[in-house]
C-alpha cells in the first residue's frame, strides 16, 4: 500500500506541475504577437498536456482508485473523501478545459485574453490547498 501511495503522490505532483504551468503558457501565448512565438507555444502546450499532464492525471486517478480499494468501506463512508473526490472531479473538468484551450490555440480560435488566463491559472491552487487539507486533516 505504501508503494502505491508513494507513486500516487508522485503522479499528483506531476499532474499539478502541468496544471500550474500550462495556463501560464496560455498567458504568454495570448500575448504573443509574432507567428514564431505562437508556433513555439503550440508545440510546448501540446507536449505538456499530452506528455506530462494527461498521463499523470490518468496515473493519479488509477492509483487513487487502487488506494481506495485497500479499505473501500472506510474511504467511501468518509465525508472528507467524498469532498476530495468532488474536488478531483473539478480538477478533471479544469484539465479538460485546458485541453480545449490547447486545441483552440492550435486552430487559431482562442478568444480569451492574457488577463483571463492569469485568473484561470489561480483555480488549481485553491483545489490543491483544499485537497491537501482534506487528506491530511480529515475534518469530517
N, C-alpha and C positions, 0 to 999 in steps of 0.2 A: 504493500500500500504506500509506503514512503517513497518508493521509486516512482510510482505513478503520480503522487503528489508533487514530487520534485520536477518531473517533466511537465506537469500541468502548469506549474508556476513559471517555468522557462518559456513555455508556449504563450502564456498570458503576457509576459514581459515583451516577447517578440511581437505579439499582436498589437499591444499598446504602443510599442515603438513605431510601428507602421501607421497606426491610427492617429498618433500625435504628429508625425512628420508629413503625411500625405496632405492634410488640409493646409499645412504651411506651404507646401509646393503649390497648392491651388492659389494661395495668396500671391506668390511670385508669378505664377503663370498668368493670372488675371491682370497683373501689372505689366507683363511683357509687351514690348512694343515692336520687336523685330521677329521675323519668322524663324531665325536660327534659334533664338531663345525659346520660342513656343515649341519648336520641334524637339528641343532638348528636354523640356518639361514633359512633353507627351511620352517620351521614352522613359524618363525617370519615374513618372507616375505609374505607367504600365508595369515596369519592373517591380516597383514597390508593392503594388496591390496584388499582382499575380505571383511574385516570387517570395514575398515575405508575409504580407497581410492576410491574404485568403488562406494559404496553407497553415499559418499559425492559428487563425480562427478555427479552422476545421480541427486541428490537433487539440486546441484548447477545449473545444466542445466535446470531442470524443473522450479525452482523458477525464473531463469533468463528469461525464456520464459514467465512466468506469469507476471514478471515485465514489459517486453516489451509490453505485451498485454494491459497494462493500457493506453499506448499512442503510439500504434504501428506506426502511421503516422509520429510522430516526430522522434522516435528512428530509424526507417528504412530509414529515409531521411537524417540522420546524418552521416557524414563521419567517425567521431570518433567511432560510434557504429559499422560500417562495419569493421573498423580496429580492434576493440576489438573482434568482433566475429571471425575474421580471426585468431587472436592470441589464442582465446579459442579453435578453431579448431586445431591449432598446439599443444595446451596443451592436447587435447583429443588424438591426434596421439602419443604424448610423453607418455601419460598414457598407451596407447595400447602397446607401445614398452616396458614399464616397466612390463606389464602383460606378454609379451612374454619372457622377461628375467627371470621372476619368474618361468615360465614353463620350460625354458631351464635349469636353475639351478636345479630344481626338478628332471628333467630327466637326469642330468649329462651331458648336452650338451653345457654348457657355454664355449665359446672360447675366451671371452673378458678378458682382464687383469684388475687388480685393477686400473691401470692408466687410462684406457678408462673410467671406471665408475666414476673416480674423475672428469674428464672433462664433462661427461654426466650429472653429478649432478648439474652442473652450469647453464644449459639451462633454467630450470624453474624459476630461479632467474631473468633472463633477461625478461622472459614473464611476471612475476609478476610486475616488475618495469614498463614495457610498458603498461600493462593493467591498473594499478592504475593511471598512468599519463593520459591515455586516458579518464578514467572515471571522474577523478577529474578536470583536466584542460580543457578537451574537446577542443583540439586545432584546430579542423576543423569540 
